[in-house]
Amino acid sequence: MSTSNSDRRQHSRFPISFEYRLTIAAGREHVGVTGNLSLSGAYLASAEPELAASDVNKRGVLTFDTASEVISVNCRVVYVGSTLDDNPFPSGAGIVFNDPSEEAITAIWNLSIDHLMKR
C-alpha cells in the first residue's frame, strides 16, 4: 500500500510566500520565494539558479531574513520538479527540516502567524 504525501506530512502547510536563501553543496546558494511553509518543511516555488534532480537528498541550510531576525534551519531537499521535465508535479523544490531547534520552530511559527494575520 502506498502512502500519499499528505499522509506523511507531520504538520499543516500554510500558503505563505517568503523570500529565502538555500545553501547546499559546498556553499552553492539558491534564492527565491516559498509557496508554502510548515513547521517541518517548505515548498520552494522558485529558485535561482534552479535546483536540479541531482540535488535531491542534499543537505543544507534554509534561511529567512525577516525585519526582526534571521531564521536558519538545517534541511534536506526531498523533491525537485522542473519546468523542463514532462513532470505532472509542480516545478520547485520540497524541503524537509532536519531536527530544527525549538527556537527555529518558534520563529517559523511566529513568522507564519504574523503573515497570516496580515492577510
Secondary structure, 3 states (H helix, E strand, C coil): CCCCHHHHCCCCCECCCCEEEEEECCCEEEEEEEEEECCCEEEECCCECCCCHHHCCCEEEEEEECCCCEEEEEEEEEEEECCCCCCCCCCEEEEEECCCCHHHHHHHHHHHHHHHHCC
